[in-house]
Amino acid sequence: MKLTLALLFVSLAYTAIAVPIDEAVITKENAVEPTGDIPEGGRDNVELHLDGEVDEELLQGIAERNLYLLFTRRNPTSAQTLAINNAATIKTSNFNPNHRTVVIAHGWLSNQNTGLNELIRDAYLGTDETNVIILEYRRLAMANYVTAVRGIPVVGKGLGQFIRYLIGVTGARYEDIHLVGFSLGAHLVGNAGRELFGRVSRITGLDPAGPLWVLNSNRLRASDARYVEVIHTNGAYTGLGIGTSIGHADFYPNGGSSQPGCLTYICDHNRAWELFAATVSYNHLIGRKCSNSVQITLNTCRGATFPMGNHIVDKFGLGEYRVNTNRRYPF
């Protein structure tokens, strides 16, 4: 049986404080049941086939097309392009090995210009001196969903190889590296961490994509970094993210499936990166440890407190946590 998700919308461009403009068009009541990852960037007439054909030709050498864009406080809005096997691009850049490094990986049908990159980048640069590297893998991200899923491990491995090269050139430390990925990007950074044998200090998965990933051995897992944190915002049975715990610490804002102020699954899904960016700036969303999924759903968690998200690279925690938030940024 063919599983198809046809979504008609004007734009999926989010800002830090705005509700998506398409909520009146696609609601949880009138949308076709979601069966796949949804883009953060704007795209009209999206049609997704989970049983579509893999574009094998496109996957050839796909990791070589990865683009690594560096932002620091010295160049907060104008990127410097870093290249693997080209030390000059790194040595002449503003990369500082004495500062922490954050790598951001976007999701499906997105690119370097999507809102999550700018929001998270600015949150970090507004907090402390940071090397912010935005990974763009546009060619794979713009492919059909099944092709994108197939290519994520290869692109992630390429990111891992780049990080190894970057450390070799600059003397930076694995202990200062934090990988952040949204949706498909969450599994991508997981594979990057796996390529580095779990040596990076932290990975944060922002509502990791669910369709075709629940039983996929290439999905994000706790062994991919010293600490893996996952923020679940649309992990319901028909949601766009994985609803089960897959990290060291898994956070379930408002129960982990529907978010205040959202009328669409797309909004619920994208709320993960909005929440994370807010915590980088304010470190204000505190979770309560839960004993089971029933407590998460019923909001009866009474365990120890632990902050969700934030910019602390050597953070560590264990367990499942519920966080209650407001409707609008900074939540």
BAZA-637246 format. One record per residue (C-alpha): residue number from 1; x, y, z. Coordinates in Angstrom, 1 decimal. Layout:
<sites>
{site NUM,{X,Y,Z}};
...
</sites>
This chain:
<sites>
{site 1,{0.0,0.0,0.0}};
{site 2,{1.4,3.3,-1.0}};
{site 3,{1.9,5.8,1.9}};
{site 4,{1.7,9.3,0.6}};
{site 5,{1.7,12.6,2.4}};
{site 6,{0.5,15.5,0.3}};
{site 7,{0.8,18.9,1.9}};
{site 8,{-0.2,22.1,0.3}};
{site 9,{1.1,25.2,2.1}};
{site 10,{2.3,28.7,1.5}};
{site 11,{5.5,28.7,3.6}};
{site 12,{7.1,26.8,6.4}};
{site 13,{9.4,29.7,7.3}};
{site 14,{9.3,30.2,11.1}};
{site 15,{10.7,33.1,13.1}};
{site 16,{11.6,33.0,16.8}};
{site 17,{8.2,34.4,17.9}};
{site 18,{5.8,33.7,15.0}};
{site 19,{3.2,31.0,14.6}};
{site 20,{3.5,29.4,11.2}};
{site 21,{1.3,31.1,8.7}};
{site 22,{-0.1,27.9,7.2}};
{site 23,{-1.9,26.7,10.3}};
{site 24,{-5.2,27.7,9.0}};
{site 25,{-4.6,25.6,5.9}};
{site 26,{-3.3,22.4,7.4}};
{site 27,{-4.6,21.5,10.8}};
{site 28,{-4.4,18.2,12.8}};
{site 29,{-8.1,17.7,11.9}};
{site 30,{-7.9,18.1,8.1}};
{site 31,{-4.4,17.0,7.3}};
{site 32,{-3.6,13.7,5.7}};
{site 33,{-2.1,11.4,8.4}};
{site 34,{1.6,12.3,8.5}};
{site 35,{4.0,9.5,7.5}};
{site 36,{7.2,11.4,7.0}};
{site 37,{9.7,14.1,7.9}};
{site 38,{8.5,17.6,7.2}};
{site 39,{10.8,20.4,6.1}};
{site 40,{11.6,23.5,8.1}};
{site 41,{12.3,25.5,5.0}};
{site 42,{9.6,26.9,2.6}};
{site 43,{8.4,24.5,0.0}};
{site 44,{5.0,24.2,-1.8}};
{site 45,{3.1,21.1,-2.9}};
{site 46,{5.3,18.6,-0.9}};
{site 47,{4.5,15.0,-1.8}};
{site 48,{6.2,12.3,0.1}};
{site 49,{6.3,8.6,-0.8}};
{site 50,{7.8,6.2,1.8}};
{site 51,{7.9,3.4,-0.8}};
{site 52,{9.5,5.6,-3.5}};
{site 53,{12.6,4.7,-5.4}};
{site 54,{16.1,5.5,-4.2}};
{site 55,{18.1,7.7,-6.5}};
{site 56,{21.3,5.7,-6.5}};
{site 57,{23.0,8.0,-8.9}};
{site 58,{22.4,11.1,-6.7}};
{site 59,{24.0,9.2,-3.8}};
{site 60,{27.3,8.7,-5.6}};
{site 61,{29.9,10.9,-3.8}};
{site 62,{27.2,12.6,-1.8}};
{site 63,{29.4,13.4,1.2}};
{site 64,{31.8,15.3,-0.9}};
{site 65,{29.1,17.9,-1.4}};
{site 66,{28.9,18.7,2.3}};
{site 67,{29.4,22.4,2.9}};
{site 68,{30.9,23.6,6.2}};
{site 69,{30.1,27.2,7.0}};
{site 70,{31.9,28.9,10.0}};
{site 71,{30.4,31.8,12.0}};
{site 72,{32.1,33.4,15.0}};
{site 73,{31.7,36.7,16.8}};
{site 74,{34.2,38.1,14.4}};
{site 75,{32.0,37.1,11.4}};
{site 76,{28.5,36.6,13.0}};
{site 77,{26.5,36.8,9.7}};
{site 78,{29.1,36.3,6.9}};
{site 79,{30.2,32.7,6.6}};
{site 80,{33.7,31.4,6.0}};
{site 81,{33.8,28.1,4.1}};
{site 82,{35.9,25.4,5.6}};
{site 83,{37.0,22.4,3.5}};
{site 84,{38.3,19.0,4.3}};
{site 85,{41.8,18.3,3.0}};
{site 86,{42.4,22.0,2.5}};
{site 87,{44.2,23.2,5.6}};
{site 88,{44.5,26.8,4.3}};
{site 89,{40.7,27.3,4.5}};
{site 90,{40.8,26.5,8.2}};
{site 91,{44.1,28.1,9.2}};
{site 92,{43.1,31.5,7.6}};
{site 93,{39.6,31.4,9.1}};
{site 94,{38.4,32.8,12.4}};
{site 95,{38.2,29.3,13.9}};
{site 96,{39.6,29.3,17.4}};
{site 97,{40.5,25.9,18.9}};
{site 98,{40.3,27.4,22.4}};
{site 99,{36.6,28.0,22.0}};
{site 100,{33.9,25.4,22.0}};
{site 101,{32.6,24.2,18.6}};
{site 102,{28.9,23.7,17.7}};
{site 103,{27.9,22.0,14.4}};
{site 104,{24.3,22.4,13.3}};
{site 105,{22.7,20.0,10.8}};
{site 106,{19.3,21.0,9.3}};
{site 107,{16.5,18.6,8.2}};
{site 108,{14.8,17.5,5.0}};
{site 109,{14.1,20.0,2.2}};
{site 110,{16.2,22.6,4.0}};
{site 111,{19.5,24.4,3.4}};
{site 112,{22.0,26.9,5.0}};
{site 113,{19.4,29.7,4.9}};
{site 114,{16.6,28.0,6.9}};
{site 115,{15.4,29.6,10.1}};
{site 116,{16.8,27.0,12.5}};
{site 117,{20.4,27.7,11.5}};
{site 118,{20.2,31.4,12.1}};
{site 119,{18.2,31.1,15.3}};
{site 120,{20.6,28.6,16.9}};
{site 121,{23.7,30.3,15.6}};
{site 122,{22.7,33.7,17.0}};
{site 123,{21.7,32.1,20.3}};
{site 124,{25.2,30.7,20.7}};
{site 125,{27.1,33.8,19.5}};
{site 126,{25.0,35.8,21.9}};
{site 127,{25.9,33.6,24.8}};
{site 128,{29.7,33.1,24.5}};
{site 129,{32.6,32.9,22.2}};
{site 130,{31.8,29.9,19.9}};
{site 131,{32.8,28.4,16.6}};
{site 132,{29.5,27.8,15.0}};
{site 133,{29.7,25.5,11.9}};
{site 134,{26.5,25.1,9.8}};
{site 135,{26.5,21.9,7.8}};
{site 136,{24.6,22.2,4.5}};
{site 137,{23.9,19.0,2.6}};
{site 138,{21.4,20.6,0.2}};
{site 139,{21.7,18.1,-2.6}};
{site 140,{20.7,15.1,-0.4}};
{site 141,{18.2,17.2,1.6}};
{site 142,{16.3,18.2,-1.5}};
{site 143,{16.0,14.6,-2.7}};
{site 144,{12.9,12.4,-2.2}};
{site 145,{12.5,11.2,1.4}};
{site 146,{13.7,7.6,0.9}};
{site 147,{16.8,8.7,-1.0}};
{site 148,{17.5,11.2,1.8}};
{site 149,{17.1,8.5,4.5}};
{site 150,{19.5,6.2,2.6}};
{site 151,{22.1,8.9,2.2}};
{site 152,{22.1,10.2,5.8}};
{site 153,{24.7,7.7,7.1}};
{site 154,{27.1,8.6,4.4}};
{site 155,{26.7,12.3,4.9}};
{site 156,{27.1,11.9,8.6}};
{site 157,{30.3,9.8,8.2}};
{site 158,{31.6,12.7,6.0}};
{site 159,{30.9,15.1,8.8}};
{site 160,{32.8,12.9,11.2}};
{site 161,{35.8,12.8,8.9}};
{site 162,{35.7,16.6,8.5}};
{site 163,{35.7,17.0,12.3}};
{site 164,{38.7,14.6,12.6}};
{site 165,{40.5,16.6,10.0}};
{site 166,{39.6,19.9,11.7}};
{site 167,{41.0,18.6,15.0}};
{site 168,{44.1,17.5,13.3}};
{site 169,{44.7,20.9,11.7}};
{site 170,{43.8,23.1,14.7}};
{site 171,{44.5,21.0,17.8}};
{site 172,{40.9,21.5,18.9}};
{site 173,{39.6,18.9,21.4}};
{site 174,{36.8,16.4,21.0}};
{site 175,{35.7,17.4,24.5}};
{site 176,{34.8,20.9,23.2}};
{site 177,{32.6,19.7,20.3}};
{site 178,{28.8,19.7,20.4}};
{site 179,{26.8,18.3,17.4}};
{site 180,{23.2,19.5,17.0}};
{site 181,{20.8,18.0,14.5}};
{site 182,{17.1,18.5,13.7}};
{site 183,{14.9,15.7,12.3}};
{site 184,{16.9,13.9,9.6}};
{site 185,{19.9,16.0,10.8}};
{site 186,{19.6,14.3,14.3}};
{site 187,{20.4,10.9,12.7}};
{site 188,{23.1,12.6,10.6}};
{site 189,{25.0,13.9,13.6}};
{site 190,{24.6,10.5,15.3}};
{site 191,{26.4,8.9,12.4}};
{site 192,{29.1,11.6,12.6}};
{site 193,{29.6,10.8,16.3}};
{site 194,{29.7,7.1,15.4}};
{site 195,{32.5,7.7,12.9}};
{site 196,{34.4,9.4,15.7}};
{site 197,{33.8,6.4,18.0}};
{site 198,{31.6,8.4,20.4}};
{site 199,{34.4,10.8,21.4}};
{site 200,{32.6,14.1,20.9}};
{site 201,{31.4,15.6,24.1}};
{site 202,{27.7,16.0,23.3}};
{site 203,{25.0,15.4,20.7}};
{site 204,{21.6,17.0,20.8}};
{site 205,{18.9,15.5,18.7}};
{site 206,{16.0,17.8,18.0}};
{site 207,{12.9,15.7,17.4}};
{site 208,{14.8,13.1,15.4}};
{site 209,{12.8,11.9,12.3}};
{site 210,{10.5,9.0,13.0}};
{site 211,{9.4,7.5,9.6}};
{site 212,{11.8,4.8,8.4}};
{site 213,{14.0,5.3,11.4}};
{site 214,{12.3,3.6,14.4}};
{site 215,{13.9,0.2,13.6}};
{site 216,{16.8,1.6,11.5}};
{site 217,{20.2,0.6,12.8}};
{site 218,{21.6,3.9,11.5}};
{site 219,{19.5,6.1,13.7}};
{site 220,{20.8,8.3,16.5}};
{site 221,{21.7,6.3,19.7}};
{site 222,{23.3,7.0,23.1}};
{site 223,{26.7,5.5,22.2}};
{site 224,{27.3,8.2,19.5}};
{site 225,{28.7,10.7,22.0}};
{site 226,{29.8,11.0,25.6}};
{site 227,{26.3,12.5,26.2}};
{site 228,{23.3,12.3,23.9}};
{site 229,{20.3,14.4,24.7}};
{site 230,{17.0,14.2,22.7}};
{site 231,{14.2,16.7,22.7}};
{site 232,{10.9,15.1,21.5}};
{site 233,{8.1,17.5,20.4}};
{site 234,{6.1,15.4,17.9}};
{site 235,{6.6,11.8,18.8}};
{site 236,{3.0,10.6,18.7}};
{site 237,{2.0,7.5,16.8}};
{site 238,{1.1,9.6,13.8}};
{site 239,{3.8,12.2,14.5}};
{site 240,{6.9,13.2,12.6}};
{site 241,{9.5,12.4,15.3}};
{site 242,{10.6,9.3,17.2}};
{site 243,{8.5,9.1,20.4}};
{site 244,{10.7,6.5,22.3}};
{site 245,{13.8,7.3,24.4}};
{site 246,{17.0,6.9,22.4}};
{site 247,{19.6,9.0,24.3}};
{site 248,{21.1,9.3,27.7}};
{site 249,{18.5,11.9,28.6}};
{site 250,{15.2,12.3,26.7}};
{site 251,{13.0,15.4,27.2}};
{site 252,{9.3,15.4,26.4}};
{site 253,{8.1,19.1,26.3}};
{site 254,{4.4,19.2,27.1}};
{site 255,{4.2,15.4,26.8}};
{site 256,{6.3,15.2,23.7}};
{site 257,{3.6,15.0,21.0}};
{site 258,{1.6,18.3,20.7}};
{site 259,{2.9,21.7,21.6}};
{site 260,{1.1,24.8,23.0}};
{site 261,{0.3,27.3,20.2}};
{site 262,{0.6,24.7,17.4}};
{site 263,{-2.2,23.6,15.2}};
{site 264,{-0.1,21.5,12.8}};
{site 265,{2.2,18.5,13.1}};
{site 266,{4.8,20.7,11.3}};
{site 267,{4.6,23.3,14.0}};
{site 268,{5.0,20.6,16.7}};
{site 269,{8.0,19.1,14.9}};
{site 270,{9.8,22.4,14.4}};
{site 271,{9.1,23.5,18.0}};
{site 272,{12.1,21.3,19.0}};
{site 273,{14.7,23.7,17.5}};
{site 274,{12.9,26.8,18.7}};
{site 275,{12.9,25.4,22.3}};
{site 276,{16.5,24.5,22.1}};
{site 277,{17.6,27.9,20.8}};
{site 278,{15.7,29.5,23.7}};
{site 279,{17.5,27.3,26.2}};
{site 280,{20.9,28.2,24.8}};
{site 281,{20.1,31.9,25.5}};
{site 282,{18.3,31.5,28.8}};
{site 283,{18.8,28.0,30.2}};
{site 284,{15.4,28.3,31.8}};
{site 285,{13.4,25.2,30.8}};
{site 286,{13.7,22.7,33.6}};
{site 287,{12.5,19.1,33.4}};
{site 288,{11.2,16.8,36.0}};
{site 289,{12.4,13.2,35.9}};
{site 290,{9.7,10.6,35.1}};
{site 291,{9.4,7.0,36.1}};
{site 292,{7.4,5.9,33.0}};
{site 293,{5.6,7.1,29.9}};
{site 294,{2.3,7.4,31.8}};
{site 295,{3.8,10.0,34.0}};
{site 296,{5.0,11.9,31.0}};
{site 297,{1.6,11.9,29.4}};
{site 298,{-0.3,12.8,32.6}};
{site 299,{2.2,15.4,33.7}};
{site 300,{2.7,13.6,37.1}};
{site 301,{6.5,13.4,37.0}};
{site 302,{7.9,14.2,40.5}};
{site 303,{11.6,13.2,40.2}};
{site 304,{14.7,15.3,40.2}};
{site 305,{15.0,18.4,38.1}};
{site 306,{17.4,18.7,35.2}};
{site 307,{17.7,21.6,32.6}};
{site 308,{16.7,20.9,29.0}};
{site 309,{19.0,21.9,26.2}};
{site 310,{21.4,24.8,27.0}};
{site 311,{25.0,25.5,25.7}};
{site 312,{27.0,23.5,28.3}};
{site 313,{29.2,21.2,26.3}};
{site 314,{30.2,18.8,29.1}};
{site 315,{26.6,18.4,30.4}};
{site 316,{25.5,14.9,31.4}};
{site 317,{22.3,13.4,32.7}};
{site 318,{20.3,10.2,32.5}};
{site 319,{16.6,9.4,32.3}};
{site 320,{13.3,10.7,30.9}};
{site 321,{12.0,14.2,31.7}};
{site 322,{8.9,16.2,31.1}};
{site 323,{9.1,20.0,30.6}};
{site 324,{6.1,22.3,30.5}};
{site 325,{6.4,25.4,28.4}};
{site 326,{4.5,28.4,27.2}};
{site 327,{3.2,29.0,23.7}};
{site 328,{5.6,31.5,22.4}};
{site 329,{9.4,32.2,22.3}};
{site 330,{11.2,32.1,24.7}};
{site 331,{8.6,29.7,26.1}};
</sites>
